[in-house]
Amino acid sequence: MAKRAFDIAVAAAGLVALAPVLIALAIAVRLTSPGPVVFTQTRVGKGGRPFTILKFRTLRSEPQPVESETVVPQVADFTSYVFDPLYGGKRYTPIVRLLRSTSLDELLNLVNVLRGDLSFVG
């Protein structure tokens, strides 16, 4: 009971405190690509119960190009090459580096904590 009360209090306070950031991120996602702002996905929770997780969308909702249209970067010297899937992928929105590297796309998980789908601890 105390754990759930903690989850509710912290998630609610976090959502209120981060509301300006959440609004700014929603606007940024909307302006950088068409489609929904929120990405939803069904996950399996405690006891095998399915729930819908919420995240800010970081991929374009446009269809992927056919394989012949896919551009594969050519690297002459692999000694200094670092594979970075966030770099140059056509489906990634321009703000994906910020959202993913800082995990800001996960902030909507606070809603899942409020709903009881996720918990901060255990």
C-alpha positions as CSV (number, residue, x, y, z in Angstrom):
1,M,0.0,0.0,0.0
2,A,2.8,2.4,0.9
3,K,4.6,1.6,-2.4
4,R,1.6,2.4,-4.5
5,A,1.0,5.7,-2.5
6,F,4.7,6.5,-3.2
7,D,4.3,5.7,-6.9
8,I,1.1,7.9,-7.2
9,A,2.7,10.9,-5.3
10,V,5.9,10.9,-7.2
11,A,4.3,10.3,-10.6
12,A,1.7,13.0,-10.0
13,A,4.3,15.5,-8.8
14,G,6.6,14.6,-11.7
15,L,3.8,15.1,-14.3
16,V,2.9,18.5,-12.8
17,A,6.6,19.7,-12.5
18,L,7.4,18.4,-16.0
19,A,4.3,19.6,-17.7
20,P,6.1,22.5,-19.6
21,V,8.7,20.0,-20.8
22,L,6.1,17.5,-21.9
23,I,4.2,20.2,-23.8
24,A,7.4,21.4,-25.5
25,L,8.3,17.8,-26.4
26,A,4.8,17.2,-27.8
27,I,5.1,20.3,-29.9
28,A,8.6,19.4,-31.1
29,V,7.4,15.9,-32.2
30,R,4.4,17.3,-34.0
31,L,6.5,19.9,-35.8
32,T,9.2,17.5,-36.9
33,S,7.0,14.9,-38.6
34,P,3.4,14.1,-39.3
35,G,1.6,11.5,-37.3
36,P,0.6,11.0,-33.7
37,V,2.7,12.5,-31.0
38,V,2.4,9.5,-28.7
39,F,3.6,6.0,-29.5
40,T,1.7,3.2,-27.8
41,Q,2.7,-0.4,-27.5
42,T,1.2,-3.3,-25.7
43,R,3.5,-4.8,-23.2
44,V,3.1,-7.6,-20.7
45,G,3.1,-6.6,-17.0
46,K,3.1,-8.3,-13.7
47,G,1.1,-11.5,-13.6
48,G,1.1,-11.6,-17.5
49,R,-1.4,-8.7,-17.6
50,P,-1.1,-6.7,-20.9
51,F,-1.0,-2.9,-20.7
52,T,-0.4,-0.1,-23.1
53,I,2.9,1.8,-22.6
54,L,3.1,5.4,-23.7
55,K,6.1,7.1,-25.2
56,F,6.8,10.1,-27.3
57,R,7.1,9.0,-30.9
58,T,10.7,9.1,-32.2
59,L,10.3,7.4,-35.5
60,R,8.5,8.9,-38.5
61,S,5.1,7.3,-39.1
62,E,5.8,7.2,-42.9
63,P,6.2,3.9,-44.6
64,Q,9.8,2.6,-44.9
65,P,11.4,2.8,-48.3
66,V,11.7,-0.4,-50.3
67,E,15.0,-2.1,-50.0
68,S,16.3,-0.8,-53.3
69,E,15.8,2.8,-52.1
70,T,17.7,2.3,-48.8
71,V,21.0,4.1,-48.7
72,V,23.8,2.2,-47.1
73,P,26.6,4.4,-45.9
74,Q,29.9,3.5,-47.4
75,V,32.9,3.4,-45.0
76,A,36.4,3.2,-46.4
77,D,38.2,2.9,-43.1
78,F,36.4,0.8,-40.5
79,T,39.1,1.4,-37.8
80,S,37.5,4.7,-36.8
81,Y,33.9,3.8,-37.7
82,V,31.3,3.5,-34.9
83,F,28.0,2.0,-35.8
84,D,25.3,4.4,-34.6
85,P,21.8,3.4,-35.6
86,L,20.5,6.8,-34.5
87,Y,22.6,8.5,-37.1
88,G,21.2,8.9,-40.6
89,G,18.3,6.6,-40.4
90,K,15.5,8.0,-42.6
91,R,12.8,7.0,-40.2
92,Y,14.2,8.9,-37.2
93,T,12.9,12.4,-36.5
94,P,15.3,15.3,-36.2
95,I,14.9,15.5,-32.4
96,V,15.5,11.7,-31.9
97,R,19.1,12.2,-30.6
98,L,17.9,14.5,-27.8
99,L,14.9,12.4,-26.9
100,R,16.6,9.0,-26.9
101,S,20.0,10.0,-25.5
102,T,18.3,11.7,-22.5
103,S,15.4,9.2,-22.3
104,L,13.0,12.1,-22.6
105,D,10.8,9.9,-24.8
106,E,10.1,7.8,-21.7
107,L,8.7,10.7,-19.6
108,L,5.1,9.6,-20.5
109,N,5.8,6.4,-18.5
110,L,4.8,8.6,-15.5
111,V,1.2,8.2,-16.8
112,N,1.7,4.4,-16.7
113,V,2.9,4.7,-13.1
114,L,-0.2,6.7,-12.2
115,R,-2.4,4.0,-13.9
116,G,-0.7,1.3,-11.9
117,D,0.9,-0.4,-15.0
118,L,4.4,0.4,-13.9
119,S,6.1,1.1,-10.6
120,F,9.2,3.0,-9.6
121,V,10.5,0.2,-7.4
122,G,10.0,-3.5,-7.8
